[in-house]
Amino acid sequence: MNAKMGPPGGESPTHTPTSPMPTMADAPQPPHHAGPYPPNQGHVRVRLFGRTDVGRIREHNEDNFLIADLSQAQRGLMENIRTHVVGPAGTLFAVCDGMGGAAAGEVASKLAVDIIYEQMQAGGPPRHREELARRLVRAVEVAGMRIFAEAKLDRNRRGMGTTATAAALVDEYLFLAQVGDSRGYLLRGDKLELVTRDQSLVNQLIEAGQLTEEEAENFEHSNIILQALGTADTVQVDLTVVKLRQGDTLMMCSDGLSGMVRLEELRQALLQNPEPIDVCKVLTDKANEAGGHDNITVIVAKFEGLPVVAPDDEPAKYRKYVFTTEETTAEQAAAEHAAAAARAIALTAPTPLSSPVVGGDARVPTGGKLGATAVGLNAADFLNQAQLQQAAGGAPSSRPPPASAPGPVAAMAVPAGSASGPSAADAELRSAGIPSSGPSWIWIAAILALGLVGVGVYLLLGSKG
């Protein structure tokens, strides 16, 4: 299992949901006017700041963040970046929370921010905002591939990885690319909304109706995320979009903040402190006062020069972005094909649990948090194995759950209500164009028959020679 292992003497905190998780059912189709039209550049002004803190338990900081004005080709917290007008190449933010033990997590998160910046800086200004969105997704994917390759070259860095939440804009449309459980929030007026979707086991279970928000706060497996950059050669990036309005404030953070400070406290800090530098200090202090169990990273950006919210504007919320150009159709079809195959494989190879299901309604167990962030277990595996353990007497295992196969297999969830067992797996395999499994004796007979044919051909050819 790939785990975010801390140095001796400390563990990372469990992820405690602090606000209702948006579900895919709640997410409307993205606005078509956010598609491939030339952006109206030069009118959005940004005031921002970022801060990272080691916390009170960890001995070193495995988080990294990125703030960059791509038009100036500069990154960092210099005065000309802390307040700037968004230019034709756009503005970029990212928060990465590393994992992997020793210094590997720090290496992974640093590689991620460097590669994302490098990829976004290459190629010059985008022709339109959809090109910016494509470039953002590709930058995150490339970061994942290169971190994975780096880990394979160095035995001491095997299993290293990092979450990544990256945001970019050239005009009023803010795109967010998500892998893992770092977060993006948007404050509009006096309402603070989560505009990213955690790729975590606990969030899947909440969306499936198997776990309530209250139960999630003490959920035993709240440390498990579904994917991370570097733990597989591919990742599935969740791309979302927010149409910004005058006075909107973006806050991005690692789970060292969102897991320690409740939503209302985050909201009050943003409302009561007009300057981003002050908000960052207040929030890192609050996370430390709550225990500081993990590294704490936060970026705050305030947007000005935008249209005022109109009465018919939709509220800020999680909204998945779907590319509108034709060349994406084949990409989406391929992704859906791979996802179906991944779900089928996940169903045929469930992962053992460390705890049984409680009660007879397939509710998941709660209580006793784990500290190390693990990558690879999904909700389908969890619930299937919980039901099997309950049927077998429910004796909890003393060993931690091993990771599922990395990459898309670990990243895909089976929707609530899906059938489990061989029939569901066969259906998924057939839909993906993969032959479904049959009785084992059929396969054994087929293999033996092929072997006999091969021997016969060999003897025939030998006799002729």
N, C-alpha and C positions, 0 to 999 in steps of 0.2 A: 504494500500500500504506500502510495506517495503521501507523505505527511509533512505538515509544516512543523518541524521539530525545533523547539527552542533550545538555547544553550542550557547547561545545567543550572537549575535553580528557578526556572520559569517556564510557563507554557502560555500559548496564546489563548485569549478568552474565547468562549463559545460565542456563536453569533446569536444574539437575542433580537428577534424582530421587534422593531419599535414602531411600526406602522402597518396598517393592512396592506398585504401584498396584492398588487394588481394581477389579474388573471388575463389570459389570452382572450377569454370570452368578453372581457370588459374593453378590450382594445379595439377601437374602430379602425376602419381602413385608413391608411395615411392619406393626407390631402394630395390630390393630383397636382395642385399648383406648387407643390414642393419638388416637382420633377425637374427635368433638364431644361430650365430656362436660365438665361444669364442673370447672375445675382446683381442686386443693386448695392454696389460696394461704396464704402467711404462715409456712411452715415451712422454706423454703430460704434459707440464709444464704450470701452471696457475699463473698469477699475477693479483690480484684483490683487490677491495675495495668496500665498501658500505656505504651509508650515508642516514639518514632520517632527515627531518627538519619540524618543525611544520607549517611553512609558516607565513604569516603576518596577517591572519584573524582568524584562529582557536585558541582556547584557550588551546587545548591539541592535542596530536598526536595520530591518530587512525591507522596510518600505522605501519607495522612491516616488517622486512626483515630477511632472513636467508642465511648465508654462512657457509657451513660445508664441512670438509674433512671426509668423511665417513670411510675411511681407518684408520685414526687416532682416529676416534670416538670423534671428537671435532668440535665445532661450535664457531663462533665469528670472531674477527678481530685480533687475535694474529699473530705475525710475521710468525710462522710456518704454518699458514693457508693463510695469504696474499700472500705468494709465496710457492707453493708446487707442487710436481709431483703427478698426478692423480694415485691413487693406485687401487688395485683390487676391493675395495668396492665402488669406485667412488667419485665424487664431486657433491655437491648439492647447488643450489641457489633457492631462492623464494622471491617474493614481494607480500605482502598482504595489501589491502586497505580496512579498516573496515568501517562499516556503522551500524546505528541503534540508534543513539542519546545517550546523556549522555556519559558514559564510555563504553557502550555496544560494539561499534565498535572497540575500542581498545582491549577489551576482545576477540572478535571474531578473529581479526587478530593475536593476540598473541597465541590463541589456535591453529589457523591454522598452524603457523610456527612450534610450538612445536610438534603438532601431525604429521605433514609431516616429520619432522626430526626423531621422534620416530619410525614411520613406515618404513622409509628408512633405519634406522640403524639396525632394527631387521632382523634376518635371515641370517646374514653374507654376504660375497661377492656374487654377482649374478654369476650364471654359464655362462651366456652370456648376450649380450646387450639387447636382447628382454626381458629377465627376469627383467633387470633394468627398462625397459620401462613399463612393467606390474606393477612393484612395485610402480613406480611413479604415475601412474593413480590410483592405489588402495589407495595410501597414501592420495591423494587429495580427493577421494571419502569418505574415513574414516573420514577425517577432517570435511567434510561437514555433515556427519551423527552425529558426536559427538557434533559439534557446535549446530546443530538443537536440539539435545537432551538436551543440556545445557540450551538453550533458553526456552524450554518448562518447565524446572524446576524452573526458576526464572522469575516472572512476569515482573520485571524491565528490563529484557533482551529479552523480546519477540520481534521478528522481527530483531534481530541482525544478521549480516552477514558480509561477506568479499569477495572481489575478491581474486583470487590466480593465480599467474603465477609462475610455478616452473620448473626448468631445472636441468637435471642430465646427467652426462656422465661418462663412464669408458674408453673410447678411443676417436677416432675422431668423433664419432656420438653423437651429442647433441640432447637430447629429451626435448621438452617443453610441459608441461601440462597446459592448460588454462581454467579458469572459470572467466568470467567477462571481464573487459576492461583494466586491467593493461597490460603492453606490453613487448615484447622482440624484440630487434633490433639486426642486425648483420652488423658490418662494415667490408667489405672486399675490400682491396685496398682503393680507395677513394669513394666507394659507400656504402651508408647506406640503408639497406633494413629492412622493417618490416616483421618479420618471425612468428608472431602470428596473430591471427584474432580476432578482438574485438567482443565480444558477446553483441552487443548493437543494439538498435533500429536504430540509425543513420547509422550504418554500413550495416544493412539489407536493408535499403532504398537505400543506395548508390549502393549496389550490384543488387538490383531490378530495377535500372534505374529510381527510383522515386525522386532522390535527387542528385544534383551535388556536387562535392567537395567544390565549392564556397558557395553554399547554405548551406552546412552542417556546415560551420563555424558560422552561425547565426541561426541554427535550434532550434526552440523553445523547442523541446523535446530531445535535445541531452544528457540530464541527465539520460535517461532510459537505463538500462542494462537488459539483458534477464534472467540471473540467477546469483546466488552468493552462496557461501558456507554458510550453516546455515539457509537459508530461506525456505528450503524444505529438506526432508529426503534423497533425491537422487539428483545428478547432472549429467550432461553429459559433460565429460571432453574432450576437444579438444586436441588431441595429435599430435604434429608435430615433424619433424626431420630435422636437418641440418648437413651435412657432413662438418666438420671443416677443414680449411687449415691454413698453417703457417701464423701467423700474424693476424688472425681473432680476432675481438673484439666483445664481447657480451655486450649489454647494456639492462638491465631490469629496468622498472620504473613504478610507479603509475601514474594515470592521472593528479596528481598535477604537474608533469613535462611535460608529453606529451601534456596535454591540454593547457599549458602556453607557451611552447617554440617550435618554428617551426622546421621542419625537417632539414632545412639547418643549423640552429644554432646548433642543436644537432650534426650534422655531423662535422661542423667546430670545435666544442669543442673536439670531439674525435680525430680529425686529429692533432690539434695543441697542445695537451697535452698528452705526451707519458705515463705518470704515472696515473694509475687508481685513486689514491687518489686525484690528481689534477683535473681530469675530474669530479669527483663527486662534488667537491667544486664549480667548475665553473658552472656546470649545476644547482645546487641548488640555487646558487646566481642569475643565469639568471631567474629562475622561480620566485624567490622573487622580482626581479626587474620588472618583468611583472605583478606583483600584488600579488603573493603569496596567491591566494584565497583558496588553499587547502594544506593539508600536502604533502610534497614532498619526495619521496624515489627513490633512484637510486642505482643500482649495476653495476659495470664495471669490466669485466674480459677479460684479453688478453691471447691468447693461443699461445704457442710455442712448438717446437719439432714435428711439424706436416709436412706432405708432402706439397711442394709448389704447388700452383694451376697449374694444367695441362691445355693445350689448350682445351681439350674436357670436362673439368669440367663444370657443370651447375652453373649458378650464385646462390648466396644465395637468397632464397625466401621462402615464405610460402609453406610448403609441408606437407600435412596430412599423418600421418603414420598409416598404416593398419597392424595389426599383421598377421604373415604368418603361424602360427602353427594351426593345425586342431581344437584344443579345442576352438579357438576363433570363429570359424564359428557359433556355436550355440549361443554364446554371441552376435555376431553381428546381427544374425537373430532376437533374442529377443529384442535387442535395436531398430532395424528397425520396428518391430511389435509395440513396445511401442510408437515409434515416430509417426507412422501412426495414432494410436489411439489418441495421443496427438494433432496432427494437426486437426483431426476430431472434437474433443471436442472444440478446440480453434475456429474453424469455426462456431460451433453452439452456442457459447457463446461469442460474440464480446464485446469488452470493450469500453465504452464511451470515447470520446475525450474532450479536453478542447478547441480545435480550429477546425474550419471547413476546408475543402479542398478549395484551392484558384484556381479559374478558372474552366474550364470544362474538363481538361485532367487528372484529378485525381492526380495532383501534390500536394505534401504536403506543408503545410505552413511553413514559416521561419520567423525568427525575435524573439527577446526577449528571452534570455536564462533563463533556470531554474537552481537553484543552487543545490538542493538536489538530490542525485542519487536515482532513484526509480528502483525497480526490478519487472518485471512481464508482461510488455506490449510488444507484438511482432508486427512485421510489418503487418502481416495479419489482426490482430485486428485493428490496426491503420488505414490501408487503407479502410477496410470494413466500419468502423464507419465514416471515413471521407466522403466516398461516400454517406452513409445514411444521414449524416448531410447536405451535399450539396443538396441532393434531397429534404430534408425537409425544406430548407430555410437557413440552415447553421448558425443558431444562436449559437455562442460558449457558452459552459457551463462555469459557474463560479466556479465549484468545480474541484479539481484535479482528474485525471483519477484513478479509483481504480485498484488494481493489478489483473491480471488474476490468475487462479489457479496456485499455485507454482509448482516447479519441472519441469519435462519434458514438461508439457503443456506450460509453460512460455518460455521454452528454445528453442522450435522448431519454425522455420520460415516456412511459406508457400512460395515456390519458386515463383518468378515473373512469371506472366502469368497464375497462377493456377486459376481455376474457384472458384468463391465465392458463398455463399448461400447454401441452403439445398442440391442441387445436388452434390456439391463438398464434403460437409460434409458426405452425404450418401456413396459416393464412398470411402472416407477415412475410414469410419466405416466398410464398407464391406471388404476392403482390410486388416483391422486389425482383422477381424473375429468377429466384434461386430454388432448385428442387427441394421440396419438403422432405422431412425425414420419414422413413417407413420403419417397419419392424426390423430389428437388428438381424434376424435370420436371413432376410432378403438380401441385405448388404453383404453378409458373409457368403451366401451362396453365389452372389454376383462376382465377388472377388475370387472365389475358388474357381468359378467357371472361366474367368479371364486368365487365371494362372494356368489352367489345363490347356486352354487354347494356345497360350504362349509356348508351353512345353512341346505341344504337338507340332507347332510351326518350326521350332528349333530342331526337333528330331527329323522332321521331313527335309529341311534344308541340309542338315548334316549328312543324311543318307545319300542325297543327290551329290554332295561334294565328295 
